[in-house]
Amino acid sequence: MKHFSKTIISTLIGTGLLGSAIIAQAGSNDKKETEVISFTESSITIDKALEIALTTVPGKAKAVEFDNEHGKSVWEVEVVDSNKLIHELEIDAASGKVLKQKLDYKD
């Protein structure tokens, strides 16, 4: 009887963990779907975002990424300037406005 109880408890715990994993995966898919929709509806293309970043900070683009932060679509661009400093810029994907600009001291 003890073995049967342990089996039932183990099964219930496993089912609970599986359910939690499925819910977490569904949440992750929702975020990705929202980001894809935001990307396809953004009026600033990757090329335009790079142009804006390089006009703001002359240099070479190191990385560019599309992101949806707090419901706002942005392009995150890293630019290496002539002094080998890395600048991080956040560009509004709807308007092209530079929302943030900072030096990256980590690299």
Contacts in CASP RR format, 6 or more apart in sequence:
PFRMAT RR
TARGET T0000
AUTHOR 0000-0000-0000
METHOD contacts of the structure
MODEL  1
MKHFSKTIISTLIGTGLLGSAIIAQAGSNDKKETEVISFTESSITIDKAL
EIALTTVPGKAKAVEFDNEHGKSVWEVEVVDSNKLIHELEIDAASGKVLK
QKLDYKD
31 68 0 8 1.000
34 68 0 8 1.000
34 71 0 8 1.000
35 66 0 8 1.000
35 67 0 8 1.000
35 68 0 8 1.000
38 66 0 8 1.000
38 68 0 8 1.000
38 71 0 8 1.000
38 73 0 8 1.000
38 93 0 8 1.000
39 66 0 8 1.000
39 73 0 8 1.000
39 93 0 8 1.000
41 73 0 8 1.000
42 66 0 8 1.000
42 73 0 8 1.000
42 93 0 8 1.000
42 94 0 8 1.000
43 93 0 8 1.000
43 94 0 8 1.000
43 95 0 8 1.000
44 52 0 8 1.000
44 75 0 8 1.000
44 91 0 8 1.000
44 92 0 8 1.000
44 93 0 8 1.000
44 94 0 8 1.000
44 95 0 8 1.000
44 96 0 8 1.000
46 64 0 8 1.000
46 66 0 8 1.000
46 75 0 8 1.000
48 96 0 8 1.000
49 64 0 8 1.000
49 75 0 8 1.000
49 77 0 8 1.000
49 91 0 8 1.000
49 93 0 8 1.000
49 96 0 8 1.000
50 61 0 8 1.000
50 64 0 8 1.000
50 77 0 8 1.000
52 89 0 8 1.000
52 91 0 8 1.000
52 96 0 8 1.000
52 98 0 8 1.000
53 61 0 8 1.000
53 64 0 8 1.000
53 75 0 8 1.000
53 77 0 8 1.000
53 79 0 8 1.000
53 89 0 8 1.000
53 91 0 8 1.000
53 98 0 8 1.000
54 61 0 8 1.000
54 79 0 8 1.000
56 79 0 8 1.000
56 89 0 8 1.000
56 98 0 8 1.000
56 101 0 8 1.000
57 79 0 8 1.000
57 81 0 8 1.000
57 87 0 8 1.000
57 89 0 8 1.000
57 101 0 8 1.000
58 81 0 8 1.000
58 82 0 8 1.000
59 79 0 8 1.000
59 80 0 8 1.000
59 81 0 8 1.000
59 82 0 8 1.000
60 79 0 8 1.000
60 80 0 8 1.000
61 77 0 8 1.000
61 78 0 8 1.000
61 79 0 8 1.000
62 78 0 8 1.000
62 79 0 8 1.000
62 80 0 8 1.000
62 86 0 8 1.000
63 76 0 8 1.000
63 77 0 8 1.000
63 78 0 8 1.000
64 75 0 8 1.000
64 76 0 8 1.000
64 77 0 8 1.000
64 78 0 8 1.000
65 75 0 8 1.000
65 76 0 8 1.000
65 77 0 8 1.000
66 73 0 8 1.000
66 74 0 8 1.000
66 75 0 8 1.000
66 76 0 8 1.000
66 93 0 8 1.000
67 73 0 8 1.000
67 74 0 8 1.000
67 75 0 8 1.000
67 76 0 8 1.000
68 74 0 8 1.000
72 92 0 8 1.000
73 92 0 8 1.000
73 93 0 8 1.000
73 94 0 8 1.000
74 90 0 8 1.000
74 91 0 8 1.000
74 92 0 8 1.000
74 93 0 8 1.000
74 99 0 8 1.000
75 90 0 8 1.000
75 91 0 8 1.000
75 93 0 8 1.000
76 88 0 8 1.000
76 89 0 8 1.000
76 90 0 8 1.000
76 91 0 8 1.000
77 88 0 8 1.000
77 89 0 8 1.000
77 90 0 8 1.000
77 91 0 8 1.000
78 86 0 8 1.000
78 87 0 8 1.000
78 88 0 8 1.000
78 89 0 8 1.000
78 104 0 8 1.000
79 86 0 8 1.000
79 87 0 8 1.000
79 89 0 8 1.000
80 86 0 8 1.000
80 87 0 8 1.000
81 87 0 8 1.000
85 103 0 8 1.000
86 103 0 8 1.000
86 104 0 8 1.000
86 107 0 8 1.000
87 101 0 8 1.000
87 102 0 8 1.000
87 103 0 8 1.000
87 104 0 8 1.000
88 100 0 8 1.000
88 101 0 8 1.000
88 102 0 8 1.000
88 103 0 8 1.000
88 104 0 8 1.000
89 98 0 8 1.000
89 100 0 8 1.000
89 101 0 8 1.000
90 98 0 8 1.000
90 99 0 8 1.000
90 100 0 8 1.000
90 101 0 8 1.000
91 97 0 8 1.000
91 98 0 8 1.000
91 99 0 8 1.000
92 98 0 8 1.000
92 99 0 8 1.000
END
